[in-house]
Amino acid sequence: MGLGRKGARRIVVGGTAYRWRLRRRPTYFQALAWTPCTFAVEQADARGSILVVTTAHPHPSNWFGREAQPVRPSDVAHTIELALTRGWNPTEPGSPFLLDLSAGFTPSP
């Protein structure tokens, strides 16, 4: 299953085009700041494995106003490069490649 094109942003890393998407509305647990923000990435012109990145920050639209950092294109480019070095192959079909960068995240009580 691929990312929807609606709401997805395009980014080019190493000469390859990717699409990435952050949920506009947080999940219930993200809204309560119990779980960190996540975003997904896929190669733009090939159907394959999706990269799912878990950040160390709350979702920007959390209900408690916890300070959150926006997901910037430079952050996405860095995580794509990191995932590629850790073995993500975006052209091979298969289950999502999970990249957990949530070390240091503290959930709300």
A tleap script that builds the chain and sets N, CA, C and O, in Angstrom:
source leaprc.protein.ff14SB
mol = sequence {
  NMET GLY LEU GLY ARG LYS GLY ALA ARG ARG
  ILE VAL VAL GLY GLY THR ALA TYR ARG TRP
  ARG LEU ARG ARG ARG PRO THR TYR PHE GLN
  ALA LEU ALA TRP THR PRO CYS THR PHE ALA
  VAL GLU GLN ALA ASP ALA ARG GLY SER ILE
  LEU VAL VAL THR THR ALA HIE PRO HIE PRO
  SER ASN TRP PHE GLY ARG GLU ALA GLN PRO
  VAL ARG PRO SER ASP VAL ALA HIE THR ILE
  GLU LEU ALA LEU THR ARG GLY TRP ASN PRO
  THR GLU PRO GLY SER PRO PHE LEU LEU ASP
  LEU SER ALA GLY PHE THR PRO SER CPRO
}
set mol.1.N position { 0.842 -1.177 0.000 }
set mol.1.CA position { 0.000 0.000 0.000 }
set mol.1.C position { 0.883 1.234 0.000 }
set mol.1.O position { 1.835 1.315 0.777 }
set mol.2.N position { 0.585 2.185 -0.849 }
set mol.2.CA position { 1.392 3.386 -0.950 }
set mol.2.C position { 0.773 4.563 -0.225 }
set mol.2.O position { -0.353 4.493 0.268 }
set mol.3.N position { 1.529 5.638 -0.171 }
set mol.3.CA position { 1.023 6.878 0.401 }
set mol.3.C position { 0.045 7.508 -0.575 }
set mol.3.O position { 0.200 7.369 -1.788 }
set mol.4.N position { -0.938 8.183 -0.065 }
set mol.4.CA position { -1.815 8.943 -0.934 }
set mol.4.C position { -1.080 10.163 -1.462 }
set mol.4.O position { -0.217 10.718 -0.781 }
set mol.5.N position { -1.415 10.573 -2.652 }
set mol.5.CA position { -0.753 11.745 -3.215 }
set mol.5.C position { -1.239 13.040 -2.571 }
set mol.5.O position { -0.499 14.020 -2.491 }
set mol.6.N position { -2.492 13.033 -2.112 }
set mol.6.CA position { -3.037 14.236 -1.500 }
set mol.6.C position { -2.347 14.490 -0.159 }
set mol.6.O position { -2.333 13.626 0.718 }
set mol.7.N position { -1.791 15.654 -0.017 }
set mol.7.CA position { -1.117 16.017 1.213 }
set mol.7.C position { 0.336 15.575 1.286 }
set mol.7.O position { 1.032 15.910 2.244 }
set mol.8.N position { 0.804 14.830 0.292 }
set mol.8.CA position { 2.199 14.370 0.293 }
set mol.8.C position { 3.087 15.445 -0.329 }
set mol.8.O position { 2.696 16.118 -1.283 }
set mol.9.N position { 4.260 15.588 0.215 }
set mol.9.CA position { 5.223 16.563 -0.298 }
set mol.9.C position { 6.348 15.841 -1.009 }
set mol.9.O position { 6.710 14.722 -0.646 }
set mol.10.N position { 6.896 16.484 -2.016 }
set mol.10.CA position { 7.971 15.887 -2.817 }
set mol.10.C position { 9.319 16.383 -2.303 }
set mol.10.O position { 9.472 17.544 -1.923 }
set mol.11.N position { 10.288 15.474 -2.300 }
set mol.11.CA position { 11.654 15.828 -1.916 }
set mol.11.C position { 12.608 14.978 -2.745 }
set mol.11.O position { 12.317 13.821 -3.047 }
set mol.12.N position { 13.737 15.553 -3.109 }
set mol.12.CA position { 14.747 14.834 -3.884 }
set mol.12.C position { 15.979 14.663 -3.006 }
set mol.12.O position { 16.533 15.636 -2.492 }
set mol.13.N position { 16.397 13.417 -2.843 }
set mol.13.CA position { 17.577 13.088 -2.038 }
set mol.13.C position { 18.481 12.210 -2.891 }
set mol.13.O position { 18.064 11.144 -3.344 }
set mol.14.N position { 19.698 12.645 -3.110 }
set mol.14.CA position { 20.656 11.864 -3.893 }
set mol.14.C position { 20.197 11.617 -5.321 }
set mol.14.O position { 20.514 10.580 -5.904 }
set mol.15.N position { 19.454 12.558 -5.887 }
set mol.15.CA position { 18.985 12.424 -7.255 }
set mol.15.C position { 17.735 11.577 -7.423 }
set mol.15.O position { 17.277 11.378 -8.548 }
set mol.16.N position { 17.175 11.076 -6.333 }
set mol.16.CA position { 15.970 10.253 -6.375 }
set mol.16.C position { 14.817 11.018 -5.739 }
set mol.16.O position { 14.975 11.619 -4.676 }
set mol.17.N position { 13.661 10.995 -6.390 }
set mol.17.CA position { 12.485 11.696 -5.881 }
set mol.17.C position { 11.715 10.803 -4.912 }
set mol.17.O position { 11.510 9.616 -5.169 }
set mol.18.N position { 11.298 11.390 -3.804 }
set mol.18.CA position { 10.503 10.711 -2.786 }
set mol.18.C position { 9.280 11.570 -2.476 }
set mol.18.O position { 9.253 12.766 -2.766 }
set mol.19.N position { 8.269 10.937 -1.880 }
set mol.19.CA position { 7.113 11.642 -1.329 }
set mol.19.C position { 7.066 11.345 0.154 }
set mol.19.O position { 7.313 10.217 0.582 }
set mol.20.N position { 6.747 12.362 0.934 }
set mol.20.CA position { 6.609 12.158 2.366 }
set mol.20.C position { 5.346 12.828 2.870 }
set mol.20.O position { 4.847 13.787 2.281 }
set mol.21.N position { 4.845 12.301 3.969 }
set mol.21.CA position { 3.580 12.799 4.492 }
set mol.21.C position { 3.554 12.691 6.008 }
set mol.21.O position { 3.953 11.684 6.593 }
set mol.22.N position { 3.074 13.754 6.617 }
set mol.22.CA position { 2.832 13.820 8.057 }
set mol.22.C position { 1.324 13.953 8.240 }
set mol.22.O position { 0.688 14.754 7.555 }
set mol.23.N position { 0.748 13.179 9.153 }
set mol.23.CA position { -0.695 13.291 9.401 }
set mol.23.C position { -1.034 14.694 9.858 }
set mol.23.O position { -0.395 15.227 10.765 }
set mol.24.N position { -2.029 15.293 9.240 }
set mol.24.CA position { -2.471 16.628 9.671 }
set mol.24.C position { -3.040 16.574 11.080 }
set mol.24.O position { -2.681 17.372 11.946 }
set mol.25.N position { -3.927 15.623 11.289 }
set mol.25.CA position { -4.519 15.458 12.606 }
set mol.25.C position { -3.822 14.297 13.305 }
set mol.25.O position { -3.643 13.231 12.716 }
set mol.26.N position { -3.434 14.501 14.541 }
set mol.26.CA position { -2.731 13.421 15.249 }
set mol.26.C position { -3.668 12.276 15.589 }
set mol.26.O position { -4.884 12.451 15.656 }
set mol.27.N position { -3.092 11.106 15.801 }
set mol.27.CA position { -3.871 10.004 16.338 }
set mol.27.C position { -4.261 10.373 17.775 }
set mol.27.O position { -3.744 11.343 18.328 }
set mol.28.N position { -5.153 9.617 18.363 }
set mol.28.CA position { -5.600 9.913 19.732 }
set mol.28.C position { -4.415 9.934 20.697 }
set mol.28.O position { -4.296 10.846 21.516 }
set mol.29.N position { -3.543 8.934 20.601 }
set mol.29.CA position { -2.390 8.867 21.506 }
set mol.29.C position { -1.386 9.977 21.232 }
set mol.29.O position { -0.746 10.467 22.163 }
set mol.30.N position { -1.235 10.383 19.979 }
set mol.30.CA position { -0.360 11.510 19.659 }
set mol.30.C position { -0.970 12.818 20.159 }
set mol.30.O position { -0.243 13.700 20.616 }
set mol.31.N position { -2.282 12.955 20.079 }
set mol.31.CA position { -2.954 14.162 20.555 }
set mol.31.C position { -2.785 14.332 22.057 }
set mol.31.O position { -2.675 15.453 22.555 }
set mol.32.N position { -2.764 13.212 22.777 }
set mol.32.CA position { -2.538 13.262 24.221 }
set mol.32.C position { -1.057 13.354 24.564 }
set mol.32.O position { -0.694 13.436 25.737 }
set mol.33.N position { -0.206 13.343 23.553 }
set mol.33.CA position { 1.258 13.384 23.711 }
set mol.33.C position { 1.772 12.171 24.465 }
set mol.33.O position { 2.760 12.251 25.195 }
set mol.34.N position { 1.086 11.034 24.278 }
set mol.34.CA position { 1.544 9.778 24.857 }
set mol.34.C position { 2.516 9.078 23.932 }
set mol.34.O position { 3.383 8.338 24.395 }
set mol.35.N position { 2.388 9.298 22.635 }
set mol.35.CA position { 3.298 8.712 21.647 }
set mol.35.C position { 3.851 9.828 20.771 }
set mol.35.O position { 3.195 10.854 20.589 }
set mol.36.N position { 5.047 9.641 20.229 }
set mol.36.CA position { 5.666 10.699 19.423 }
set mol.36.C position { 5.070 10.803 18.019 }
set mol.36.O position { 4.311 9.946 17.567 }
set mol.37.N position { 5.439 11.862 17.375 }
set mol.37.CA position { 5.016 12.143 16.006 }
set mol.37.C position { 5.703 11.172 15.037 }
set mol.37.O position { 6.863 10.808 15.226 }
set mol.38.N position { 4.974 10.762 14.005 }
set mol.38.CA position { 5.535 9.891 12.973 }
set mol.38.C position { 5.235 10.477 11.601 }
set mol.38.O position { 4.285 11.242 11.436 }
set mol.39.N position { 6.049 10.112 10.624 }
set mol.39.CA position { 5.769 10.461 9.239 }
set mol.39.C position { 6.219 9.318 8.348 }
set mol.39.O position { 7.003 8.462 8.759 }
set mol.40.N position { 5.710 9.315 7.115 }
set mol.40.CA position { 5.982 8.212 6.193 }
set mol.40.C position { 6.613 8.750 4.913 }
set mol.40.O position { 6.347 9.877 4.495 }
set mol.41.N position { 7.463 7.913 4.297 }
set mol.41.CA position { 8.184 8.275 3.076 }
set mol.41.C position { 8.112 7.104 2.103 }
set mol.41.O position { 8.182 5.945 2.511 }
set mol.42.N position { 7.972 7.410 0.821 }
set mol.42.CA position { 8.070 6.387 -0.221 }
set mol.42.C position { 8.757 6.985 -1.438 }
set mol.42.O position { 8.767 8.202 -1.620 }
set mol.43.N position { 9.326 6.131 -2.262 }
set mol.43.CA position { 9.926 6.601 -3.506 }
set mol.43.C position { 8.794 7.032 -4.426 }
set mol.43.O position { 7.779 6.342 -4.526 }
set mol.44.N position { 8.958 8.166 -5.099 }
set mol.44.CA position { 7.869 8.764 -5.858 }
set mol.44.C position { 7.468 7.967 -7.088 }
set mol.44.O position { 6.283 7.905 -7.413 }
set mol.45.N position { 8.412 7.362 -7.773 }
set mol.45.CA position { 8.090 6.728 -9.056 }
set mol.45.C position { 8.085 5.207 -9.016 }
set mol.45.O position { 7.992 4.568 -10.063 }
set mol.46.N position { 8.184 4.620 -7.838 }
set mol.46.CA position { 8.199 3.154 -7.732 }
set mol.46.C position { 7.393 2.727 -6.515 }
set mol.46.O position { 7.452 3.364 -5.464 }
set mol.47.N position { 6.657 1.667 -6.665 }
set mol.47.CA position { 5.925 1.107 -5.530 }
set mol.47.C position { 6.821 0.099 -4.840 }
set mol.47.O position { 7.297 -0.855 -5.456 }
set mol.48.N position { 7.039 0.317 -3.581 }
set mol.48.CA position { 7.899 -0.581 -2.825 }
set mol.48.C position { 7.648 -0.396 -1.353 }
set mol.48.O position { 6.542 -0.046 -0.942 }
set mol.49.N position { 8.654 -0.626 -0.569 }
set mol.49.CA position { 8.559 -0.525 0.883 }
set mol.49.C position { 8.441 0.936 1.309 }
set mol.49.O position { 9.104 1.815 0.759 }
set mol.50.N position { 7.594 1.173 2.288 }
set mol.50.CA position { 7.410 2.515 2.841 }
set mol.50.C position { 8.285 2.649 4.084 }
set mol.50.O position { 8.415 1.712 4.871 }
set mol.51.N position { 8.875 3.816 4.246 }
set mol.51.CA position { 9.668 4.136 5.428 }
set mol.51.C position { 8.753 4.845 6.420 }
set mol.51.O position { 8.125 5.846 6.076 }
set mol.52.N position { 8.673 4.338 7.644 }
set mol.52.CA position { 7.887 4.963 8.702 }
set mol.52.C position { 8.867 5.431 9.777 }
set mol.52.O position { 9.563 4.624 10.393 }
set mol.53.N position { 8.910 6.744 9.990 }
set mol.53.CA position { 9.869 7.351 10.914 }
set mol.53.C position { 9.141 7.819 12.169 }
set mol.53.O position { 8.158 8.555 12.087 }
set mol.54.N position { 9.624 7.392 13.317 }
set mol.54.CA position { 9.108 7.851 14.605 }
set mol.54.C position { 10.095 8.860 15.157 }
set mol.54.O position { 11.259 8.534 15.391 }
set mol.55.N position { 9.635 10.087 15.367 }
set mol.55.CA position { 10.503 11.153 15.858 }
set mol.55.C position { 10.570 11.128 17.379 }
set mol.55.O position { 9.930 10.296 18.022 }
set mol.56.N position { 11.338 12.032 17.942 }
set mol.56.CA position { 11.457 12.130 19.399 }
set mol.56.C position { 10.654 13.300 19.949 }
set mol.56.O position { 10.895 13.750 21.070 }
set mol.57.N position { 9.694 13.799 19.157 }
set mol.57.CA position { 8.936 14.984 19.542 }
set mol.57.C position { 7.441 14.703 19.485 }
set mol.57.O position { 7.001 13.823 18.745 }
set mol.58.N position { 6.659 15.445 20.263 }
set mol.58.CA position { 5.213 15.285 20.159 }
set mol.58.C position { 4.696 15.833 18.822 }
set mol.58.O position { 5.367 16.627 18.163 }
set mol.59.N position { 3.507 15.399 18.439 }
set mol.59.CA position { 2.888 15.897 17.211 }
set mol.59.C position { 2.625 17.397 17.381 }
set mol.59.O position { 2.212 17.820 18.461 }
set mol.60.N position { 2.851 18.205 16.350 }
set mol.60.CA position { 2.632 19.651 16.480 }
set mol.60.C position { 1.202 20.034 16.864 }
set mol.60.O position { 0.987 21.112 17.417 }
set mol.61.N position { 0.224 19.177 16.584 }
set mol.61.CA position { -1.176 19.480 16.910 }
set mol.61.C position { -1.654 18.744 18.159 }
set mol.61.O position { -2.833 18.405 18.263 }
set mol.62.N position { -0.749 18.494 19.110 }
set mol.62.CA position { -1.185 17.804 20.326 }
set mol.62.C position { -2.115 18.712 21.119 }
set mol.62.O position { -2.035 19.936 21.019 }
set mol.63.N position { -2.995 18.105 21.907 }
set mol.63.CA position { -4.053 18.837 22.599 }
set mol.63.C position { -3.572 19.611 23.808 }
set mol.63.O position { -4.300 20.473 24.300 }
set mol.64.N position { -2.394 19.344 24.300 }
set mol.64.CA position { -1.934 19.977 25.524 }
set mol.64.C position { -0.947 21.114 25.288 }
set mol.64.O position { -0.429 21.701 26.237 }
set mol.65.N position { -0.695 21.413 24.051 }
set mol.65.CA position { 0.215 22.511 23.746 }
set mol.65.C position { 1.662 22.215 24.097 }
set mol.65.O position { 2.460 23.133 24.287 }
set mol.66.N position { 2.007 20.924 24.182 }
set mol.66.CA position { 3.419 20.596 24.439 }
set mol.66.C position { 4.250 21.119 23.295 }
set mol.66.O position { 3.858 21.026 22.131 }
set mol.67.N position { 5.379 21.661 23.623 }
set mol.67.CA position { 6.263 22.217 22.604 }
set mol.67.C position { 6.704 21.117 21.641 }
set mol.67.O position { 7.228 20.080 22.049 }
set mol.68.N position { 6.481 21.367 20.378 }
set mol.68.CA position { 6.824 20.397 19.349 }
set mol.68.C position { 7.671 21.073 18.284 }
set mol.68.O position { 7.561 22.277 18.051 }
set mol.69.N position { 8.504 20.291 17.653 }
set mol.69.CA position { 9.308 20.814 16.555 }
set mol.69.C position { 8.668 20.400 15.245 }
set mol.69.O position { 8.242 19.255 15.096 }
set mol.70.N position { 8.596 21.320 14.294 }
set mol.70.CA position { 8.022 20.937 12.999 }
set mol.70.C position { 8.942 19.961 12.266 }
set mol.70.O position { 10.156 19.954 12.473 }
set mol.71.N position { 8.348 19.150 11.415 }
set mol.71.CA position { 9.133 18.235 10.587 }
set mol.71.C position { 9.522 19.018 9.339 }
set mol.71.O position { 8.668 19.360 8.521 }
set mol.72.N position { 10.785 19.293 9.201 }
set mol.72.CA position { 11.291 20.096 8.082 }
set mol.72.C position { 11.797 19.176 6.968 }
set mol.72.O position { 12.180 18.035 7.225 }
set mol.73.N position { 11.796 19.679 5.736 }
set mol.73.CA position { 12.341 18.879 4.638 }
set mol.73.C position { 13.780 18.421 4.886 }
set mol.73.O position { 14.156 17.326 4.465 }
set mol.74.N position { 14.585 19.236 5.559 }
set mol.74.CA position { 15.960 18.822 5.851 }
set mol.74.C position { 15.972 17.630 6.807 }
set mol.74.O position { 16.834 16.758 6.699 }
set mol.75.N position { 15.013 17.588 7.748 }
set mol.75.CA position { 14.896 16.440 8.653 }
set mol.75.C position { 14.515 15.183 7.877 }
set mol.75.O position { 15.041 14.099 8.131 }
set mol.76.N position { 13.594 15.341 6.928 }
set mol.76.CA position { 13.153 14.210 6.117 }
set mol.76.C position { 14.307 13.695 5.268 }
set mol.76.O position { 14.517 12.486 5.172 }
set mol.77.N position { 15.056 14.602 4.653 }
set mol.77.CA position { 16.206 14.196 3.833 }
set mol.77.C position { 17.217 13.433 4.671 }
set mol.77.O position { 17.754 12.418 4.226 }
set mol.78.N position { 17.480 13.915 5.882 }
set mol.78.CA position { 18.431 13.238 6.765 }
set mol.78.C position { 17.945 11.838 7.119 }
set mol.78.O position { 18.734 10.894 7.104 }
set mol.79.N position { 16.661 11.686 7.436 }
set mol.79.CA position { 16.153 10.366 7.806 }
set mol.79.C position { 16.141 9.410 6.615 }
set mol.79.O position { 16.339 8.207 6.789 }
set mol.80.N position { 15.910 9.927 5.413 }
set mol.80.CA position { 15.977 9.071 4.224 }
set mol.80.C position { 17.395 8.533 4.053 }
set mol.80.O position { 17.584 7.338 3.827 }
set mol.81.N position { 18.382 9.405 4.161 }
set mol.81.CA position { 19.778 8.975 4.040 }
set mol.81.C position { 20.137 7.963 5.132 }
set mol.81.O position { 20.826 6.977 4.869 }
set mol.82.N position { 19.672 8.209 6.344 }
set mol.82.CA position { 19.933 7.297 7.455 }
set mol.82.C position { 19.293 5.927 7.212 }
set mol.82.O position { 19.921 4.890 7.424 }
set mol.83.N position { 18.043 5.941 6.766 }
set mol.83.CA position { 17.339 4.675 6.500 }
set mol.83.C position { 18.011 3.901 5.374 }
set mol.83.O position { 18.099 2.675 5.443 }
set mol.84.N position { 18.482 4.584 4.344 }
set mol.84.CA position { 19.166 3.901 3.244 }
set mol.84.C position { 20.443 3.230 3.734 }
set mol.84.O position { 20.767 2.124 3.301 }
set mol.85.N position { 21.176 3.892 4.638 }
set mol.85.CA position { 22.388 3.278 5.177 }
set mol.85.C position { 22.069 2.109 6.108 }
set mol.85.O position { 22.897 1.218 6.291 }
set mol.86.N position { 20.871 2.110 6.697 }
set mol.86.CA position { 20.469 1.026 7.596 }
set mol.86.C position { 19.747 -0.110 6.880 }
set mol.86.O position { 19.282 -1.053 7.520 }
set mol.87.N position { 19.652 -0.023 5.553 }
set mol.87.CA position { 19.127 -1.156 4.816 }
set mol.87.C position { 17.772 -0.991 4.165 }
set mol.87.O position { 17.247 -1.954 3.608 }
set mol.88.N position { 17.185 0.198 4.215 }
set mol.88.CA position { 15.900 0.394 3.557 }
set mol.88.C position { 16.091 0.390 2.052 }
set mol.88.O position { 16.930 1.121 1.525 }
set mol.89.N position { 15.322 -0.427 1.364 }
set mol.89.CA position { 15.348 -0.469 -0.098 }
set mol.89.C position { 13.960 -0.060 -0.582 }
set mol.89.O position { 13.044 -0.883 -0.580 }
set mol.90.N position { 13.786 1.195 -0.997 }
set mol.90.CA position { 12.459 1.698 -1.335 }
set mol.90.C position { 11.839 1.096 -2.590 }
set mol.90.O position { 10.647 1.288 -2.828 }
set mol.91.N position { 12.610 0.376 -3.398 }
set mol.91.CA position { 12.056 -0.211 -4.616 }
set mol.91.C position { 11.602 -1.653 -4.427 }
set mol.91.O position { 10.895 -2.193 -5.279 }
set mol.92.N position { 11.995 -2.281 -3.329 }
set mol.92.CA position { 11.611 -3.665 -3.055 }
set mol.92.C position { 10.286 -3.695 -2.308 }
set mol.92.O position { 10.139 -3.019 -1.289 }
set mol.93.N position { 9.317 -4.467 -2.796 }
set mol.93.CA position { 8.059 -4.575 -2.055 }
set mol.93.C position { 8.279 -5.312 -0.739 }
set mol.93.O position { 9.203 -6.112 -0.598 }
set mol.94.N position { 7.426 -5.027 0.194 }
set mol.94.CA position { 7.527 -5.686 1.486 }
set mol.94.C position { 6.887 -4.862 2.572 }
set mol.94.O position { 6.241 -3.848 2.306 }
set mol.95.N position { 7.070 -5.299 3.782 }
set mol.95.CA position { 6.486 -4.586 4.912 }
set mol.95.C position { 7.208 -3.262 5.129 }
set mol.95.O position { 8.337 -3.091 4.669 }
set mol.96.N position { 6.576 -2.335 5.818 }
set mol.96.CA position { 7.199 -1.036 6.061 }
set mol.96.C position { 8.522 -1.156 6.818 }
set mol.96.O position { 8.686 -2.025 7.675 }
set mol.97.N position { 9.450 -0.277 6.489 }
set mol.97.CA position { 10.737 -0.201 7.178 }
set mol.97.C position { 10.562 0.810 8.300 }
set mol.97.O position { 10.286 1.980 8.038 }
set mol.98.N position { 10.718 0.380 9.538 }
set mol.98.CA position { 10.508 1.236 10.704 }
set mol.98.C position { 11.835 1.820 11.164 }
set mol.98.O position { 12.787 1.091 11.444 }
set mol.99.N position { 11.882 3.136 11.238 }
set mol.99.CA position { 13.073 3.841 11.724 }
set mol.99.C position { 12.662 4.582 12.988 }
set mol.99.O position { 11.966 5.596 12.927 }
set mol.100.N position { 13.096 4.070 14.130 }
set mol.100.CA position { 12.702 4.627 15.424 }
set mol.100.C position { 13.776 5.579 15.924 }
set mol.100.O position { 14.869 5.159 16.302 }
set mol.101.N position { 13.453 6.862 15.922 }
set mol.101.CA position { 14.357 7.893 16.422 }
set mol.101.C position { 13.763 8.552 17.667 }
set mol.101.O position { 14.023 9.725 17.939 }
set mol.102.N position { 12.965 7.793 18.420 }
set mol.102.CA position { 12.213 8.366 19.535 }
set mol.102.C position { 12.961 8.365 20.868 }
set mol.102.O position { 12.364 8.647 21.908 }
set mol.103.N position { 14.247 8.055 20.851 }
set mol.103.CA position { 15.002 8.071 22.102 }
set mol.103.C position { 14.949 9.472 22.698 }
set mol.103.O position { 15.232 10.455 22.012 }
set mol.104.N position { 14.595 9.561 23.945 }
set mol.104.CA position { 14.510 10.845 24.621 }
set mol.104.C position { 13.104 11.406 24.690 }
set mol.104.O position { 12.890 12.424 25.349 }
set mol.105.N position { 12.127 10.774 24.028 }
set mol.105.CA position { 10.756 11.246 24.096 }
set mol.105.C position { 10.150 10.882 25.448 }
set mol.105.O position { 10.243 9.735 25.884 }
set mol.106.N position { 9.535 11.848 26.102 }
set mol.106.CA position { 8.854 11.570 27.365 }
set mol.106.C position { 7.360 11.820 27.165 }
set mol.106.O position { 6.951 12.936 26.845 }
set mol.107.N position { 6.554 10.788 27.353 }
set mol.107.CA position { 5.115 10.954 27.167 }
set mol.107.C position { 4.513 11.810 28.281 }
set mol.107.O position { 5.055 11.907 29.381 }
set mol.108.N position { 3.388 12.421 27.962 }
set mol.108.CA position { 2.669 13.203 28.980 }
set mol.108.C position { 2.077 12.268 30.016 }
set mol.108.O position { 1.712 11.137 29.696 }
set mol.109.N position { 1.980 12.727 31.251 }
set mol.109.CA position { 1.396 11.877 32.307 }
set mol.109.C position { -0.100 11.696 32.134 }
set mol.109.O position { -0.735 11.012 32.937 }
savepdb mol mol.pdb
quit
